[in-house]
């Protein structure tokens, strides 16, 4: 079975509910009838309910950029899986490099969050990727394999079906420096091989691996036309409806 690509917008800390609604209203007609790929929007937590409501009736999904692993509790500022589902969202990002960098999110926390998402039937988009100094030291493969090994600990092949991986080289995020298609393909192959080792060939073959890091309308095809690249996680260029629609329709 060919893998259906997922093209996702990570709006990071941008857009009020009103701005999010205006985006969806402008975006929907631009992608009407587009069925080749799945589309998901990851707004800020305060815009999530608005986005869920605005995309109703379309095939577009909505998710959180971050979710806590605990069921509930005294975790000021955090959002639980139950809260995510209660507003009608279906996806969550886990372990985005900005979470790792600014909020001390470790591979162990990523693993806990992954278990929670799977338990609640939420589609997790697990982000992995190397820093520039790691790439320059020839450590890209080691870094990705370690991140995956820890992230997948205790996850069974049966439970792993919904998981999506996003390969986001940290040096390519928000910098305008995109990985070349060759670099991305090589990293995606490393990821797929590692998942095959952990969970078996079947899971690895079906696994969608997205690329993220300075994806723009003019490089979207170079990247997503590669058989190894099953979609994109887009930051800056997803903030404008026409630009994100151009990426979706690469
Ligand atoms: P940019 O597309 O702005 O580089 O961000 C990528 C990203 O972090 C998506 O999660």
Boltz pocket constraint, residues with backbone or C-beta under 6 A from the ligand:
constraints:
  - pocket:
      binder: B
      contacts: [[A, 10], [A, 96], [A, 168], [A, 172], [A, 173], [A, 174], [A, 175], [A, 176], [A, 212], [A, 213], [A, 214], [A, 215], [A, 233], [A, 234], [A, 235], [A, 236], [A, 237]]
      max_distance: 6.0
